[in-house]
């Protein structure tokens, strides 16, 4: 567990130094996995149609609802490693 947390934190740091900026869909996946790993399932109301960015982030996070924090951390680490 401690190793996974350390790997996750290292991947978060590495995500800020990727060689090139990922496409929007990949960025949404990174966001969703990070939020799921650190905060759990999405809560609250879905943003209105005028907030397209907030709505896309909410939808991406809601799509992985039910995934455990450990699973989300593992997926996040794997995704960041694949982008390096």
The first five atom37 places (N, CA, C, CB, O) and aatype in JSON, in Angstrom:
{
  "aatype": [20, 20, 20, 20, 20, 20, 20, 20, 20, 20, 20, 20, 20, 20, 20, 20, 20, 20, 20, 20, 20, 20, 20, 20, 20, 20, 20, 20, 20, 20, 20, 20, 20, 20, 20, 20, 20, 20, 20, 20, 20, 20, 20, 20, 20, 20, 20, 20, 20, 20, 20, 20, 20, 20, 20, 20, 20, 20, 20, 20, 20, 20, 20, 20, 20, 20, 20, 20, 20, 20, 20, 20, 20, 20, 20, 20, 20, 20, 20, 20, 20, 20, 20, 20],
  "atom_mask": [
    [1, 1, 1, 1, 1],
    [1, 1, 1, 1, 1],
    [1, 1, 1, 1, 1],
    [1, 1, 1, 1, 1],
    [1, 1, 1, 1, 1],
    [1, 1, 1, 1, 1],
    [1, 1, 1, 1, 1],
    [1, 1, 1, 1, 1],
    [1, 1, 1, 1, 1],
    [1, 1, 1, 1, 1],
    [1, 1, 1, 1, 1],
    [1, 1, 1, 1, 1],
    [1, 1, 1, 1, 1],
    [1, 1, 1, 1, 1],
    [1, 1, 1, 1, 1],
    [1, 1, 1, 1, 1],
    [1, 1, 1, 1, 1],
    [1, 1, 1, 1, 1],
    [1, 1, 1, 1, 1],
    [1, 1, 1, 1, 1],
    [1, 1, 1, 1, 1],
    [1, 1, 1, 1, 1],
    [1, 1, 1, 1, 1],
    [1, 1, 1, 1, 1],
    [1, 1, 1, 1, 1],
    [1, 1, 1, 1, 1],
    [1, 1, 1, 1, 1],
    [1, 1, 1, 1, 1],
    [1, 1, 1, 1, 1],
    [1, 1, 1, 1, 1],
    [1, 1, 1, 1, 1],
    [1, 1, 1, 1, 1],
    [1, 1, 1, 1, 1],
    [1, 1, 1, 1, 1],
    [1, 1, 1, 1, 1],
    [1, 1, 1, 1, 1],
    [1, 1, 1, 1, 1],
    [1, 1, 1, 1, 1],
    [1, 1, 1, 1, 1],
    [1, 1, 1, 1, 1],
    [1, 1, 1, 1, 1],
    [1, 1, 1, 1, 1],
    [1, 1, 1, 1, 1],
    [1, 1, 1, 1, 1],
    [1, 1, 1, 1, 1],
    [1, 1, 1, 1, 1],
    [1, 1, 1, 1, 1],
    [1, 1, 1, 1, 1],
    [1, 1, 1, 1, 1],
    [1, 1, 1, 1, 1],
    [1, 1, 1, 1, 1],
    [1, 1, 1, 1, 1],
    [1, 1, 1, 1, 1],
    [1, 1, 1, 1, 1],
    [1, 1, 1, 1, 1],
    [1, 1, 1, 1, 1],
    [1, 1, 1, 1, 1],
    [1, 1, 1, 1, 1],
    [1, 1, 1, 1, 1],
    [1, 1, 1, 1, 1],
    [1, 1, 1, 1, 1],
    [1, 1, 1, 1, 1],
    [1, 1, 1, 1, 1],
    [1, 1, 1, 1, 1],
    [1, 1, 1, 1, 1],
    [1, 1, 1, 1, 1],
    [1, 1, 1, 1, 1],
    [1, 1, 1, 1, 1],
    [1, 1, 1, 1, 1],
    [1, 1, 1, 1, 1],
    [1, 1, 1, 1, 1],
    [1, 1, 1, 1, 1],
    [1, 1, 1, 1, 1],
    [1, 1, 1, 1, 1],
    [1, 1, 1, 1, 1],
    [1, 1, 1, 1, 1],
    [1, 1, 1, 1, 1],
    [1, 1, 1, 1, 1],
    [1, 1, 1, 1, 1],
    [1, 1, 1, 1, 1],
    [1, 1, 1, 1, 1],
    [1, 1, 1, 1, 1],
    [1, 1, 1, 1, 1],
    [1, 1, 1, 1, 1]
  ],
  "atom_positions": [
    [[0.83, -1.2, 0.0], [0.0, 0.0, 0.0], [0.87, 1.26, 0.0], [-0.94, 0.0, 1.21], [0.61, 2.2, -0.75]],
    [[1.9, 1.27, 0.85], [2.78, 2.43, 0.91], [3.53, 2.6, -0.41], [3.78, 2.29, 2.08], [3.78, 3.72, -0.86]],
    [[3.89, 1.46, -1.03], [4.58, 1.53, -2.32], [3.67, 2.12, -3.39], [5.06, 0.13, -2.74], [4.12, 2.92, -4.22]],
    [[2.41, 1.74, -3.38], [1.46, 2.26, -4.35], [1.26, 3.76, -4.17], [0.1, 1.52, -4.23], [1.23, 4.51, -5.14]],
    [[1.14, 4.18, -2.92], [0.97, 5.62, -2.63], [2.19, 6.4, -3.1], [0.73, 5.84, -1.1], [2.06, 7.48, -3.67]],
    [[3.38, 5.87, -2.86], [4.62, 6.52, -3.29], [4.69, 6.58, -4.81], [5.86, 5.78, -2.72], [5.09, 7.6, -5.38]],
    [[4.31, 5.49, -5.48], [4.32, 5.46, -6.94], [3.32, 6.46, -7.5], [4.0, 4.04, -7.46], [3.58, 7.13, -8.5]],
    [[2.16, 6.56, -6.85], [1.12, 7.51, -7.26], [1.64, 8.94, -7.14], [-0.16, 7.31, -6.42], [1.49, 9.75, -8.06]],
    [[2.24, 9.26, -6.0], [2.77, 10.6, -5.79], [3.88, 10.93, -6.79], [3.29, 10.74, -4.36], [3.98, 12.06, -7.26]],
    [[4.71, 9.95, -7.11], [5.76, 10.15, -8.11], [5.15, 10.39, -9.49], [6.71, 8.93, -8.15], [5.64, 11.21, -10.26]],
    [[4.07, 9.66, -9.8], [3.4, 9.83, -11.09], [2.73, 11.2, -11.18], [2.35, 8.72, -11.31], [2.72, 11.82, -12.24]],
    [[2.18, 11.68, -10.06], [1.58, 13.03, -10.04], [2.65, 14.06, -10.37], [0.92, 13.33, -8.65], [2.42, 14.97, -11.16]],
    [[3.83, 13.92, -9.76], [4.93, 14.84, -10.03], [5.38, 14.71, -11.5], [6.12, 14.56, -9.08], [5.66, 15.72, -12.15]],
    [[5.46, 13.48, -11.99], [5.89, 13.25, -13.37], [4.88, 13.79, -14.37], [6.11, 11.75, -13.61], [5.25, 14.18, -15.48]],
    [[3.61, 13.83, -13.99], [2.58, 14.3, -14.92], [2.78, 15.78, -15.26], [1.19, 14.09, -14.31], [2.31, 16.25, -16.3]],
    [[3.46, 16.5, -14.4], [3.71, 17.92, -14.64], [4.9, 18.15, -15.57], [3.93, 18.64, -13.32], [5.13, 19.27, -16.03]],
    [[5.67, 17.09, -15.84], [6.84, 17.21, -16.71], [6.79, 16.27, -17.92], [8.09, 16.95, -15.92], [7.82, 15.78, -18.37]],
    [[5.61, 16.03, -18.42], [5.49, 15.16, -19.59], [6.15, 15.83, -20.79], [4.0, 14.84, -19.9], [6.11, 17.06, -20.9]],
    [[6.75, 15.04, -21.68], [7.45, 15.63, -22.84], [6.53, 16.46, -23.75], [8.09, 14.54, -23.65], [6.97, 17.45, -24.33]],
    [[5.28, 16.06, -23.86], [4.31, 16.85, -24.64], [2.95, 16.77, -23.98], [4.23, 16.35, -26.11], [2.63, 15.81, -23.29]],
    [[2.15, 17.81, -24.21], [0.83, 17.86, -23.58], [-0.09, 16.82, -24.21], [0.21, 19.28, -23.71], [-0.23, 16.76, -25.44]],
    [[-0.71, 15.98, -23.37], [-1.64, 14.97, -23.91], [-2.89, 15.61, -24.53], [-2.06, 13.98, -22.79], [-3.19, 16.78, -24.27]],
    [[-3.6, 14.84, -25.34], [-4.84, 15.34, -25.93], [-5.9, 15.48, -24.83], [-5.34, 14.4, -27.06], [-5.72, 14.98, -23.73]],
    [[-6.98, 16.17, -25.15], [-8.01, 16.48, -24.15], [-8.64, 15.24, -23.52], [-9.1, 17.31, -24.78], [-8.91, 15.24, -22.32]],
    [[-8.87, 14.2, -24.3], [-9.47, 12.99, -23.74], [-8.53, 12.34, -22.72], [-9.81, 11.98, -24.88], [-8.98, 11.86, -21.68]],
    [[-7.24, 12.34, -23.02], [-6.27, 11.79, -22.08], [-6.18, 12.66, -20.83], [-4.88, 11.67, -22.75], [-6.07, 12.14, -19.72]],
    [[-6.22, 13.97, -21.01], [-6.2, 14.88, -19.86], [-7.41, 14.63, -18.95], [-6.18, 16.34, -20.32], [-7.28, 14.66, -17.73]],
    [[-8.57, 14.4, -19.56], [-9.76, 14.11, -18.76], [-9.61, 12.79, -17.99], [-11.0, 14.05, -19.67], [-10.06, 12.68, -16.85]],
    [[-8.99, 11.81, -18.63], [-8.78, 10.52, -17.96], [-7.81, 10.69, -16.79], [-8.24, 9.47, -18.97], [-8.02, 10.12, -15.72]],
    [[-6.74, 11.48, -17.0], [-5.79, 11.75, -15.92], [-6.51, 12.43, -14.75], [-4.61, 12.65, -16.43], [-6.35, 12.05, -13.6]],
    [[-7.32, 13.44, -15.07], [-8.08, 14.17, -14.05], [-9.0, 13.22, -13.28], [-8.9, 15.29, -14.7], [-9.01, 13.23, -12.05]],
    [[-9.75, 12.42, -14.01], [-10.73, 11.53, -13.37], [-10.05, 10.52, -12.46], [-11.56, 10.81, -14.44], [-10.5, 10.28, -11.34]],
    [[-8.96, 9.92, -12.94], [-8.26, 8.93, -12.12], [-7.66, 9.57, -10.88], [-7.16, 8.24, -12.95], [-7.69, 8.99, -9.79]],
    [[-7.12, 10.78, -11.03], [-6.55, 11.5, -9.88], [-7.64, 11.77, -8.84], [-5.89, 12.83, -10.33], [-7.45, 11.51, -7.65]],
    [[-8.78, 12.29, -9.29], [-9.86, 12.63, -8.38], [-10.42, 11.37, -7.71], [-10.97, 13.38, -9.13], [-10.72, 11.39, -6.51]],
    [[-10.57, 10.29, -8.46], [-11.09, 9.05, -7.9], [-10.13, 8.5, -6.85], [-11.33, 8.0, -9.01], [-10.56, 8.01, -5.8]],
    [[-8.83, 8.58, -7.13], [-7.82, 8.06, -6.2], [-7.74, 8.92, -4.93], [-6.45, 8.01, -6.87], [-7.53, 8.39, -3.84]],
    [[-7.91, 10.22, -5.08], [-7.71, 11.1, -3.93], [-9.0, 11.47, -3.2], [-7.02, 12.36, -4.39], [-8.96, 11.78, -2.01]],
    [[-10.15, 11.46, -3.88], [-11.39, 11.91, -3.25], [-12.52, 10.88, -3.27], [-11.86, 13.17, -3.92], [-13.53, 11.07, -2.6]],
    [[-12.37, 9.8, -4.03], [-13.44, 8.8, -4.12], [-14.45, 9.17, -5.2], [-14.15, 8.66, -2.78], [-14.17, 9.97, -6.1]],
    [[-15.63, 8.57, -5.11], [-16.66, 8.77, -6.13], [-17.09, 10.24, -6.21], [-17.88, 7.89, -5.83], [-17.11, 10.96, -5.21]],
    [[-17.44, 10.65, -7.42], [-17.9, 12.01, -7.66], [-19.19, 12.27, -6.88], [-18.13, 12.26, -9.18], [-20.04, 11.39, -6.75]],
    [[-19.31, 13.47, -6.36], [-20.52, 13.86, -5.62], [-20.99, 15.21, -6.14], [-20.25, 13.93, -4.09], [-20.27, 15.9, -6.86]],
    [[-22.19, 15.56, -5.78], [-22.71, 16.86, -6.17], [-23.43, 16.82, -7.5], [-21.6, 17.87, -6.23], [-23.53, 15.78, -8.15]],
    [[-23.92, 17.98, -7.88], [-24.68, 18.08, -9.13], [-23.76, 18.25, -10.32], [-25.67, 19.26, -9.06], [-22.66, 18.81, -10.21]],
    [[-24.21, 17.75, -11.44], [-23.48, 17.92, -12.69], [-23.56, 19.38, -13.12], [-24.04, 16.98, -13.81], [-24.64, 19.97, -13.1]],
    [[-22.42, 19.98, -13.51], [-22.45, 21.39, -13.94], [-23.4, 21.59, -15.11], [-21.06, 21.86, -14.32], [-23.66, 20.67, -15.89]],
    [[-23.92, 22.8, -15.23], [-24.85, 23.14, -16.31], [-24.19, 23.15, -17.67], [-25.48, 24.47, -16.04], [-22.96, 23.09, -17.78]],
    [[-25.0, 23.22, -18.71], [-24.48, 23.14, -20.07], [-23.6, 24.32, -20.46], [-25.61, 23.04, -21.05], [-22.86, 24.24, -21.44]],
    [[-23.66, 25.42, -19.71], [-22.79, 26.57, -20.03], [-21.36, 26.36, -19.55], [-23.36, 27.84, -19.41], [-20.44, 27.02, -20.02]],
    [[-21.17, 25.43, -18.61], [-19.83, 25.12, -18.09], [-19.34, 23.83, -18.75], [-19.84, 24.97, -16.52], [-19.38, 22.76, -18.15]],
    [[-18.89, 23.95, -19.99], [-18.51, 22.76, -20.76], [-17.31, 22.03, -20.18], [-18.22, 23.14, -22.19], [-17.28, 20.8, -20.16]],
    [[-16.32, 22.78, -19.7], [-15.13, 22.15, -19.12], [-15.49, 21.41, -17.84], [-14.02, 23.2, -18.85], [-15.12, 20.25, -17.65]],
    [[-16.22, 22.09, -16.96], [-16.63, 21.45, -15.71], [-17.49, 20.23, -15.95], [-17.39, 22.44, -14.85], [-17.38, 19.23, -15.24]],
    [[-18.35, 20.32, -16.94], [-19.23, 19.21, -17.28], [-18.43, 18.02, -17.81], [-20.28, 19.66, -18.32], [-18.71, 16.87, -17.45]],
    [[-17.43, 18.28, -18.65], [-16.59, 17.21, -19.2], [-15.8, 16.53, -18.08], [-15.63, 17.76, -20.27], [-15.67, 15.31, -18.05]],
    [[-15.27, 17.34, -17.15], [-14.53, 16.77, -16.02], [-15.44, 15.92, -15.15], [-13.88, 17.89, -15.19], [-15.08, 14.82, -14.74]],
    [[-16.63, 16.44, -14.86], [-17.6, 15.71, -14.04], [-17.95, 14.38, -14.7], [-18.88, 16.56, -13.82], [-17.96, 13.33, -14.05]],
    [[-18.23, 14.42, -15.99], [-18.62, 13.2, -16.71], [-17.49, 12.17, -16.73], [-19.02, 13.55, -18.14], [-17.74, 10.98, -16.57]],
    [[-16.25, 12.65, -16.92], [-15.11, 11.73, -16.94], [-14.94, 11.07, -15.57], [-13.81, 12.48, -17.33], [-14.68, 9.87, -15.49]],
    [[-15.1, 11.84, -14.52], [-14.97, 11.31, -13.16], [-16.13, 10.36, -12.85], [-14.94, 12.46, -12.12], [-15.91, 9.29, -12.27]],
    [[-17.35, 10.73, -13.24], [-18.52, 9.89, -12.97], [-18.43, 8.56, -13.72], [-19.8, 10.63, -13.37], [-18.99, 7.56, -13.27]],
    [[-17.73, 8.55, -14.86], [-17.62, 7.33, -15.67], [-16.85, 6.22, -14.95], [-16.94, 7.65, -16.99], [-17.01, 5.04, -15.27]],
    [[-16.0, 6.59, -13.99], [-15.23, 5.56, -13.28], [-15.72, 5.39, -11.84], [-13.73, 5.92, -13.29], [-14.98, 4.89, -10.98]],
    [[-16.94, 5.8, -11.59], [-17.53, 5.67, -10.25], [-17.49, 4.21, -9.82], [-19.0, 6.2, -10.25], [-17.76, 3.3, -10.6]],
    [[-17.15, 3.99, -8.56], [-17.09, 2.63, -8.02], [-15.7, 2.03, -8.04], [-18.01, 1.76, -8.8], [-15.45, 1.02, -7.38]],
    [[-14.79, 2.63, -8.79], [-13.41, 2.14, -8.82], [-12.77, 2.47, -7.47], [-12.59, 2.79, -10.01], [-12.93, 3.57, -6.96]],
    [[-12.04, 1.51, -6.89], [-11.41, 1.76, -5.6], [-10.25, 2.74, -5.77], [-10.93, 0.45, -4.95], [-9.74, 2.93, -6.87]],
    [[-9.84, 3.34, -4.65], [-8.71, 4.28, -4.68], [-7.46, 3.58, -5.17], [-8.47, 4.9, -3.28], [-6.69, 4.15, -5.95]],
    [[-7.23, 2.34, -4.73], [-6.05, 1.6, -5.16], [-6.06, 1.33, -6.66], [-5.94, 0.28, -4.4], [-5.04, 1.49, -7.34]],
    [[-7.22, 0.93, -7.18], [-7.34, 0.69, -8.63], [-7.08, 1.98, -9.41], [-8.74, 0.13, -8.98], [-6.38, 1.98, -10.42]],
    [[-7.66, 3.08, -8.93], [-7.47, 4.36, -9.6], [-6.01, 4.78, -9.58], [-8.34, 5.44, -8.95], [-5.48, 5.28, -10.57]],
    [[-5.34, 4.56, -8.44], [-3.91, 4.9, -8.35], [-3.1, 4.07, -9.32], [-3.39, 4.68, -6.92], [-2.22, 4.6, -10.01]],
    [[-3.38, 2.77, -9.39], [-2.64, 1.89, -10.31], [-2.86, 2.33, -11.76], [-3.09, 0.41, -10.13], [-1.91, 2.4, -12.54]],
    [[-4.1, 2.63, -12.12], [-4.41, 3.06, -13.48], [-3.74, 4.4, -13.79], [-5.93, 3.17, -13.68], [-3.24, 4.61, -14.9]],
    [[-3.72, 5.3, -12.81], [-3.09, 6.62, -12.99], [-1.59, 6.45, -13.25], [-3.32, 7.51, -11.74], [-1.04, 7.04, -14.18]],
    [[-0.94, 5.64, -12.41], [0.5, 5.4, -12.57], [0.79, 4.81, -13.94], [1.03, 4.46, -11.46], [1.71, 5.25, -14.63]],
    [[0.01, 3.81, -14.35], [0.21, 3.17, -15.66], [0.01, 4.16, -16.8], [-0.75, 1.98, -15.82], [0.77, 4.16, -17.77]],
    [[-1.0, 5.01, -16.69], [-1.28, 5.99, -17.74], [-0.14, 7.0, -17.87], [-2.6, 6.72, -17.46], [0.3, 7.3, -18.98]],
    [[0.34, 7.53, -16.74], [1.43, 8.5, -16.78], [2.69, 7.86, -17.34], [1.7, 9.08, -15.38], [3.41, 8.47, -18.13]],
    [[2.97, 6.61, -16.93], [4.15, 5.91, -17.46], [4.06, 5.72, -18.96], [4.32, 4.55, -16.77], [5.07, 5.8, -19.66]],
    [[2.86, 5.47, -19.47], [2.7, 5.25, -20.91], [2.89, 6.54, -21.7], [1.31, 4.67, -21.2], [3.16, 6.5, -22.9]],
    [[2.75, 7.69, -21.04], [2.89, 8.98, -21.71], [4.32, 9.52, -21.67], [1.96, 9.99, -21.09], [4.63, 10.51, -22.35]],
    [[5.19, 8.89, -20.89], [6.55, 9.39, -20.76], [7.44, 8.88, -21.87], [7.14, 9.01, -19.42], [8.63, 9.21, -21.91]]
  ]
}
